[in-house]
Amino acid sequence: MAKENTLINALIGAAVTVVLSFTGVSPLLGGAAAGYLQANGPGDGARVGAISGIVASLPLILVLALFAGALPFAPIEFAALGVVAILFVVVFAVGFTAALSAAGGYIGGYLEAEY
């Protein structure tokens, strides 16, 4: 892949993350794939890995948006608790996925630079 195709490499890494989601380390593997394909060293590998993790989190956000659609039909106390819970899950999941993907991207970029 070309070194300057950051978005393409991030999308490939996100696809790897989603396909390997049955493993516990899929963000790490997807980020490593994106960082390796970026072929610009560990720094750029970590950047494209983080982008890959954010893109890979979009399906989770869409599923949680479906649950948010049911909140107007709940009593106000449960709706408020639901909004807080959904926001917490989204922030935690996206942060966790982006951090692991960035670490994988760093490793992938390092491996590409060394070997």
C-alpha positions in Angstrom: 0.0 0.0 0.0 1.0 3.6 -0.5 2.4 5.4 2.5 0.0 8.3 2.1 -3.2 6.3 2.0 -4.0 6.8 5.7 -7.8 6.5 5.3 -7.5 3.4 3.2 -5.1 1.8 5.7 -7.3 2.8 8.6 -10.4 1.2 6.9 -8.5 -2.0 6.2 -7.4 -2.1 9.9 -11.0 -1.5 11.0 -12.1 -4.3 8.8 -9.5 -6.6 10.3 -10.7 -5.5 13.8 -14.4 -6.3 12.9 -13.6 -9.6 11.2 -11.4 -10.8 14.1 -13.8 -9.5 16.8 -14.2 -13.0 18.2 -10.7 -12.8 19.5 -9.9 -10.7 22.6 -7.2 -8.7 20.9 -8.9 -7.7 17.6 -8.2 -4.0 18.1 -4.6 -4.7 18.6 -4.4 -6.9 15.4 -6.4 -4.4 13.3 -4.2 -1.6 14.5 -1.1 -3.6 13.7 -2.4 -4.3 10.2 -3.1 -0.6 9.6 0.3 0.4 11.1 2.1 -2.1 9.0 0.4 -1.0 5.8 1.1 2.7 6.6 4.8 1.9 6.3 5.9 5.2 7.8 7.4 4.1 11.1 5.9 3.6 14.6 4.6 7.2 15.0 2.5 7.2 11.9 1.5 3.6 12.6 0.1 4.6 16.0 -1.8 7.4 14.4 -3.4 5.3 11.7 -4.0 2.6 14.3 -6.0 5.0 16.5 -8.0 6.1 13.5 -8.7 2.5 12.7 -9.9 1.9 16.2 -12.3 4.8 16.0 -13.7 3.6 12.7 -14.1 0.1 14.0 -16.1 1.5 17.0 -18.8 2.8 14.7 -20.9 -0.4 14.6 -21.1 -0.3 18.5 -22.2 3.3 18.4 -24.9 2.4 15.9 -26.2 -0.5 18.0 -26.3 1.8 21.1 -28.2 4.4 19.1 -31.0 1.8 18.6 -31.2 1.5 22.4 -31.3 5.3 22.7 -34.3 5.3 20.4 -36.3 3.5 23.1 -35.5 6.0 25.8 -38.4 8.5 25.1 -40.8 5.7 26.0 -39.3 5.1 29.5 -40.0 7.0 32.7 -37.7 10.1 33.0 -35.6 8.6 35.8 -34.8 5.5 33.7 -34.3 7.6 30.6 -31.7 9.8 32.4 -29.9 6.7 33.7 -30.0 5.2 30.3 -28.5 8.2 28.7 -25.7 8.3 31.2 -25.1 4.5 30.8 -25.0 4.8 27.0 -22.6 7.7 27.1 -20.3 5.9 29.5 -20.3 2.8 27.4 -19.6 4.7 24.2 -16.7 6.7 25.7 -15.2 3.7 27.4 -15.5 1.4 24.4 -14.2 3.9 21.8 -11.3 4.9 24.1 -10.4 1.3 24.8 -10.6 0.3 21.1 -8.6 3.4 20.0 -5.9 2.9 22.6 -5.4 -0.8 21.8 -5.5 0.0 18.0 -2.9 2.7 18.5 -0.7 0.3 20.4 -1.1 -2.2 17.6 -0.4 0.4 15.0 2.8 1.3 16.8 3.9 -2.3 16.8 2.9 -2.7 13.2 4.8 0.4 12.2 7.8 -0.8 14.2 7.8 -4.2 12.5 7.5 -2.7 9.1 10.4 -0.3 9.7 12.7 -3.0 11.2 11.9 -5.9 8.8 
